[in-house]
Amino acid sequence: MRILGIDPGSRITGYGIIDSNGSKINLLEAGDIKPKATETLSNRICKIYEHLSDITVTYKPDVLVLEKLYTHHQRITTASILGHVRGAICLLSAQKKIVLKESSVKRIRKALTGNGSATKRQTQSMVASLLGIDEKRLTPDASDALALALGYITLNRNKL
């Protein structure tokens, strides 16, 4: 099974794609999409969409795991902007006929580290360990995206 994890953001969107064959997991690609901050929101969303579209054409994932929207009452505008990015990703998933799954950060962190309140650093360390790579190779956003993909496998191990 091929899984694409996406950590959405209007300034940086992390992505990571893995292959899972039973107990063996292979990292195929991970990185960040960083549209220019000076671009309009619509152009940033377009760049994110186009880059992710290219990734789906190249790797043909079976499942796309997207971070659930978390809002804090002091950051309503941020949540709204993030909603636009998530909408473009949901559209991409529907257009490419990729199964879309959503998961909360806490649920993924608990699945991977045993602690839903694990720090980004702890999660990054676990992601690197599970994939057998140097954690310095991963940006925080790419690591979060890979955590989503790995967490999906962990949470659905009995169903896969």
N, C-alpha and C positions, 0 to 999 in steps of 0.2 A: 504494500500500500504506500502511496506517495502522498505526503502531507505538506501543505504550505501553511505556515504560521505567519500571521501579520499583526504587528504592533502599530496601529494607525496613529498618524500625527500629521498636522498640516505643514510642519516645518521639517520633521524627520519621520519617515515611516520605515520601521524595521521589518525585514522579511527573512524567512529561513525555510528551506525546503529539505525534507529528509525522506529517505526510503526506509520502510520497515518490512522486513521479511522474517516473521517469527520473532526470534530473540535478537536478531542482528539489525542494527540501525546504522545507516550511512548518511552522512551529511553531503548533500548535493551542492547547495549554495546558500549563502547568507550574506546579508548586507543591508545598507541603508539607502533610501531614496531621499535626496535632499534638494527639493526645489529651492530656487533663490528666494530668500525672504522678501525681496523687493517686488516679486511678482504678485499679481492679483491672486486672490484666493481661488478663483476659477481656473487660472493657469496652473497654480500649484496642484490642485486636484487633478487636472488633466494630465500633468506630468506623472503623478503617482499612478493614475489609472493606466496610462500608456506603458509605464515600466512594468507594472504588475501584469498587464496583459501579455507583454513579451515573455515574462517568466512563465506564465501559464501555457503559452504556446510551446515554449522550449521544453518544459518539464512535465506538462500534462498531469497536474496533481489530481488525486481522487477526492481529496477533502481539503477545504480551506478553513482554518481555524482562526477566528477573529476575536480579539480582546473585547470583552463586553464594555459598554460605556459606563464609566463611573463618574458621577458628578459630585462636586462639592458645592455647597450653597454659595460659596464666595467666588466660584469660577463658572458661572452659568454661561457666559459668552464663550469660554474655552470649550465647554461641552457642546455648544451649538456648532461651533466650527468643526470640532471633531466628528460630530454627527454627519456633516457634509462629506467628509473623507470616508467615513464608514459607509455612507450611502453609495458612493462610487464603487467601493469594494464589494458591497452586496450586489450591485448591478453587474459588476464583472463576473461574480460567481454565478449569477443566473444566466448571463449571456453565454458563458463557457460551459454551462451545465456541470459545475463543480459543487459537490455537497458542501453547504455552509454550516459550520458549527460555531457557537460562541461559548466562551468560557470566561469566568472572572479571574482576575489576577490572583486573588486569595486561593481559589480552588486549584489553580495550576501550581502555585507555590507549595500548597499542602501536598499535592500529588507527587511533586518532584523532591521536595526537601523534608516533608513530614511536618512542616510548619507553615501555615497560611500567612503568617506575618514575617516570613523570611525576608531579608533585605534583597535589594537588586543584586548586590555583590554576592551574597550567598547563593542566590538562584543562578547567577552567571557561572559561578564555580561548579555548581552541580551540572549545569548544561554542558560545560566543557568536559567534565569528568565522564558523563554519559556518552558523549560523542568521541572521547579520546583525543581531544585537541587542546592546545594551549589557550587558556582563557583570554590571553592578551590579543588573540586573533579576533575576538568578538567585540563589537561595539555594544553598549548597553541596550540599544533598540533591537539590534539583530539577535542578541541573546534573549531578550524578552519574546521575540517572535519564535525563536527555536524552542523556548520553554513552552509556548502554546502548543506547538507541534508535538513535542515530547510528552507533554501533559495529556494530550488527546490520546496518545498510545497507552499511557499508564491508566487513564480513567476508563478506557474501553478495551483493555486487554482481553477480557472474556468474550467480547463481541466480535473481535477481529479475526 
